[in-house]
Structure formats: C-alpha cells, structure tokens
Amino acid sequence: MLGTIISAIVVGLIIGALARLVMPGNQGIGVIMTIVLGFLGSLIGSWLCYQFGYSNSNGGWKVIPFIVGIVVAVVLIAIYVRLTGGKKAGV
C-alpha cells in the first residue's frame, strides 16, 4: 500500500515536471501542485487510453498512456494557471 502511494507520487512528479517543461514560459506553480496535476494527468490519461481500447499485449513499459498523461497534465496546468493567475505560494 505504501509502495503504491509513493509510486503514484513519483509518477505524478515526473509527469508534472515533463508537462511543465513542454509548456512555454514560467507557470508560477509550486512543487506540490505540480505533483497533484501530474498525478491527475497520469490518472486521466491512462483512463482515456483504456477507454479508447488501448492494450499493452506485448508487456513492458506502457508508453502511450505515459505520453497521453503528459498531454493531459499540460492541459490541467494551463487551466490551473488560467484560473489562479499563476501566483506563487507565499507571494
């Protein structure tokens, strides 16, 4: 259970960080929100892939859900920055 939670946080951080690298400019959001939006992007991206019939019949690393997760995270970060104005915490 604890390993699953730690894995979800690490994947969220990776997806969120890659999404922020893809986006132009400074988004002005913190690490915690990057993890949360990355995790949500990963979750929604994986769900969308499987809803459209994706199957990893060969096994191995699931690249398509990972890429779709990054795209969804970019959209979520853009929405978050638009709604909050990209204000940094504590400023």
Secondary structure as GFF3:
##gff-version 3
##sequence-region A 1 91
A	DSSP	alpha_helix	2	22	.	.	.	ID=ss1
A	DSSP	alpha_helix	31	51	.	.	.	ID=ss2
A	DSSP	alpha_helix	63	84	.	.	.	ID=ss3
###
